[in-house]
Structure formats: structure tokens, C-alpha cells
Amino acid sequence: MTTLIRNKFFWEISYIDDINEIIIRYGKIGSIGTFFISSGYDSNEWEKVIDRKIKNKKKNDWIITNQQFITKDKLIDLRFKLYDYQGNLKLPIKNIY
């Protein structure tokens, strides 16, 4: 998982090989954030997508950090708690805690 920050905001990207998805989570530091889920990658196509998205963020003054706001396991848990298998939101975010 790669995490970038800018001001009070975070942007994280991770490839989950078990389900062949790229999950992007972004928002204000300390929040659950918003998810963007994409799937259906052939072979190593996902690596190129992630590299391109990180490069675009860095061009806009986002900085890669070693700080992680969530673990990869927690990210996967939240993904399946909040979204169905097609990547559609299934619960209002305010009701997850």
C-alpha cells in the first residue's frame, strides 16, 4: 500500500491480488474517507495503473509517506463492509461504527 499526504489530506492506493482490485481511499486525515474501486486487471497491468496514478499525484504536490493511516487488512475489511462485490456502496458511511 502506498500512502501520500498533502496538507490535512491522505490518498492511499493498494492492489488486492485475492480479488484483483485496486482500491484507492482518500479524504481528510482522521476520517474513513472515500473509496474508489476498480477491477479486472490482466497480468501486471495493475502495476502500470498504480505507477501512473502515483506519478500524477506527485505532480500535484502530494508527498509519499511511510505513515499508514490504515492497515491493508483493515482496508479490505472496510471495502467488504461498505461495498458489495461490484464496488457499489451498500451502507451509508455514517452508520459503520
FENQUILIN-V545555 format. One record per residue. N is the residue number from 1. SS is DSSP state (alpha for helix, beta for strand, coil for the rest). PSI is psi in whole degrees, 0 to 359 (* if undefined). NEAR is the number of other ideal C-beta (glycine too) atoms within 12 Angstrom. Layout:
BEGIN
((N | SS | PSI | NEAR) (N | SS | PSI | NEAR))
END
This chain:
BEGIN
((1 | coil | 137 | 29) (2 | beta | 132 | 31) (3 | beta | 134 | 30) (4 | beta | 150 | 33) (5 | beta | 154 | 25) (6 | beta | 121 | 21) (7 | coil | 239 | 13) (8 | coil | 21 | 11) (9 | beta | 153 | 25) (10 | beta | 159 | 32) (11 | beta | 122 | 35) (12 | beta | 146 | 40) (13 | beta | 139 | 35) (14 | beta | 143 | 35) (15 | beta | 129 | 31) (16 | beta | 102 | 29) (17 | coil | 329 | 17) (18 | coil | 327 | 14) (19 | coil | 4 | 23) (20 | coil | 51 | 21) (21 | beta | 147 | 29) (22 | beta | 128 | 34) (23 | beta | 126 | 40) (24 | beta | 131 | 32) (25 | beta | 133 | 38) (26 | beta | 156 | 26) (27 | beta | 193 | 22) (28 | beta | 137 | 17) (29 | coil | 131 | 23) (30 | coil | 351 | 11) (31 | coil | 167 | 20) (32 | coil | 325 | 29) (33 | coil | 184 | 26) (34 | beta | 145 | 21) (35 | beta | 147 | 34) (36 | beta | 125 | 23) (37 | beta | 129 | 30) (38 | beta | 149 | 23) (39 | beta | 177 | 23) (40 | coil | 39 | 15) (41 | coil | 139 | 19) (42 | coil | 139 | 11) (43 | coil | 242 | 10) (44 | coil | 20 | 13) (45 | alpha | 325 | 17) (46 | alpha | 326 | 25) (47 | alpha | 318 | 18) (48 | alpha | 320 | 16) (49 | alpha | 313 | 26) (50 | alpha | 314 | 27) (51 | alpha | 316 | 18) (52 | alpha | 316 | 16) (53 | alpha | 321 | 28) (54 | alpha | 316 | 27) (55 | alpha | 319 | 17) (56 | alpha | 320 | 17) (57 | alpha | 316 | 27) (58 | alpha | 328 | 19) (59 | alpha | 336 | 13) (60 | coil | 32 | 15) (61 | coil | 22 | 14) (62 | coil | 145 | 24) (63 | beta | 131 | 20) (64 | beta | 136 | 21) (65 | beta | 153 | 20) (66 | coil | 346 | 11) (67 | coil | 132 | 15) (68 | coil | 132 | 21) (69 | coil | 348 | 28) (70 | coil | 149 | 27) (71 | coil | 162 | 15) (72 | alpha | 321 | 23) (73 | alpha | 318 | 15) (74 | alpha | 323 | 20) (75 | alpha | 315 | 33) (76 | alpha | 317 | 25) (77 | alpha | 314 | 17) (78 | alpha | 321 | 31) (79 | alpha | 313 | 35) (80 | alpha | 339 | 23) (81 | alpha | 322 | 19) (82 | alpha | 332 | 28) (83 | beta | 147 | 27) (84 | coil | 184 | 13) (85 | coil | 342 | 13) (86 | coil | 0 | 13) (87 | coil | 15 | 23) (88 | coil | 138 | 12) (89 | beta | 131 | 21) (90 | coil | 343 | 18) (91 | coil | 148 | 16) (92 | coil | 135 | 10) (93 | alpha | 328 | 19) (94 | alpha | 346 | 10) (95 | alpha | 14 | 11) (96 | coil | 346 | 19) (97 | coil | * | 11))
END
